Amino acid sequence: MNAAAYFVHAMAEENSEIARGLRRRDPDLLDRLIEQYQHRLLRYLLHLTGNPAMAEDLFQETWVRVLERGSHYDGRHEFSTWLFAVARHLFIDSTRRKHHASLDGMLDDNRPIEIPATGQPSAFDLTAQRELSERVTDGLTHLVAEYREALVLRFQEGLSLEEIAVVTGAPLGTVKSRIYRGLNALQPYLKGAQA
Amino acid sequence: MTGNVHERAQALIALGDAQLVSAADRTWLNRHIEECPACRDYASNTSDVIHALRSLPVAASSALVAATQLRVRLRAQELQRGQERLWLVWISCVLVTSSAGLTTLLAWRSWEWLGQRLQISNLTWQVCFVLIWMAPVLIGSLLLLARGTHLAEHTGTWEG
């Protein structure tokens, strides 16, 4: 068995193990998953909602929903793909309650995303990188919600195009188009940083 | 045509890691980037954007994680208790159904014996049995129905 096949087999085995644990509603497994996926899920929710308080509420709701509906996870996809899909559905439900039908309802909503500071120490050699990150964060706030979501899932969470299609329920071509357009829309902000 | 070439190159750059672009596409893209300053700039900028996106600092606080874990554990216990209650309800239903079946059978035999002893016709004791055996259920149903109607009327008054 070569390395790639071994890796795929190991991942499939891990996903099956997670699926079995979720069916049992194993609290220890859930504790481990919460710790493992905490940053990725919160980052996704922050970019999706643009609101730290709402993101934190949805973060908790998502894990409760994972507990309740864990038997729906069949282990065929990556757990993270399913987790993001659950979070996305909860977000849409909550925005629907506020009279938005879907993410489309947020297309013109250009609220700034408030990313909480992580309290990392400042260092001279990180200044340029930080400035670039700030510009990109600023750019993200001005993106259409679907583009923002696609970029976050692709480049921050490292999901494949197929996985993004599963999470968002959009066709593969649409996902590609969103990433391409989203990156194009971010380019002017980067130029601002370089000027 | 030229515009299409640049668009194709930029689309490949945007989606471009090993799993997305074939070897032939990659060779073509590399050659194009060497020849085209605009696409080279685009590739460089895109790489910077992707790098910046990957390094955006967002971290969940330990308090949030702890609160979530606690909430999930409490909910798990609640679901566990609900599951146990459901089992009890199922077991009770099975026991009640079995006992009702057995009792009905015994009562039927007793009435049959009594009917023969008192020399009552089969039809008479059977009708009496059904009426008496069913009476509590019928009365209970009528009372529940009346109560339901009463509640519906009451709710309607409040809403109105």
HADDOCK unambig.tbl for C-alpha pairs under 7 A between the chains (distance, minus, plus):
assign (segid A and resid 25 and name CA) (segid B and resid 76 and name CA) 6.97 0.50 0.50
assign (segid A and resid 27 and name CA) (segid B and resid 73 and name CA) 6.10 0.50 0.50
assign (segid A and resid 31 and name CA) (segid B and resid 69 and name CA) 5.86 0.50 0.50
assign (segid A and resid 38 and name CA) (segid B and resid 60 and name CA) 6.06 0.50 0.50
assign (segid A and resid 39 and name CA) (segid B and resid 58 and name CA) 6.71 0.50 0.50
assign (segid A and resid 39 and name CA) (segid B and resid 59 and name CA) 5.07 0.50 0.50
assign (segid A and resid 39 and name CA) (segid B and resid 60 and name CA) 5.32 0.50 0.50
assign (segid A and resid 42 and name CA) (segid B and resid 60 and name CA) 6.29 0.50 0.50
assign (segid A and resid 43 and name CA) (segid B and resid 58 and name CA) 5.83 0.50 0.50
assign (segid A and resid 60 and name CA) (segid B and resid 68 and name CA) 5.28 0.50 0.50
assign (segid A and resid 63 and name CA) (segid B and resid 72 and name CA) 6.80 0.50 0.50
assign (segid A and resid 64 and name CA) (segid B and resid 72 and name CA) 5.49 0.50 0.50
assign (segid A and resid 115 and name CA) (segid B and resid 58 and name CA) 6.81 0.50 0.50
assign (segid A and resid 116 and name CA) (segid B and resid 58 and name CA) 6.91 0.50 0.50
assign (segid A and resid 118 and name CA) (segid B and resid 57 and name CA) 6.65 0.50 0.50
assign (segid A and resid 118 and name CA) (segid B and resid 58 and name CA) 6.51 0.50 0.50
assign (segid A and resid 118 and name CA) (segid B and resid 59 and name CA) 6.26 0.50 0.50
assign (segid A and resid 132 and name CA) (segid B and resid 52 and name CA) 6.40 0.50 0.50
assign (segid A and resid 133 and name CA) (segid B and resid 52 and name CA) 5.09 0.50 0.50
assign (segid A and resid 133 and name CA) (segid B and resid 53 and name CA) 6.98 0.50 0.50
assign (segid A and resid 133 and name CA) (segid B and resid 56 and name CA) 5.91 0.50 0.50
assign (segid A and resid 136 and name CA) (segid B and resid 49 and name CA) 6.92 0.50 0.50
assign (segid A and resid 136 and name CA) (segid B and resid 52 and name CA) 6.75 0.50 0.50
assign (segid A and resid 136 and name CA) (segid B and resid 53 and name CA) 6.96 0.50 0.50
assign (segid A and resid 155 and name CA) (segid B and resid 50 and name CA) 6.28 0.50 0.50
assign (segid A and resid 155 and name CA) (segid B and resid 53 and name CA) 6.34 0.50 0.50
assign (segid A and resid 155 and name CA) (segid B and resid 54 and name CA) 5.86 0.50 0.50
assign (segid A and resid 156 and name CA) (segid B and resid 53 and name CA) 6.06 0.50 0.50
assign (segid A and resid 156 and name CA) (segid B and resid 54 and name CA) 4.80 0.50 0.50
assign (segid A and resid 180 and name CA) (segid B and resid 11 and name CA) 6.15 0.50 0.50
assign (segid A and resid 180 and name CA) (segid B and resid 14 and name CA) 5.47 0.50 0.50
assign (segid A and resid 183 and name CA) (segid B and resid 14 and name CA) 6.95 0.50 0.50
assign (segid A and resid 183 and name CA) (segid B and resid 46 and name CA) 6.82 0.50 0.50
assign (segid A and resid 187 and name CA) (segid B and resid 45 and name CA) 6.72 0.50 0.50
assign (segid A and resid 190 and name CA) (segid B and resid 49 and name CA) 6.94 0.50 0.50
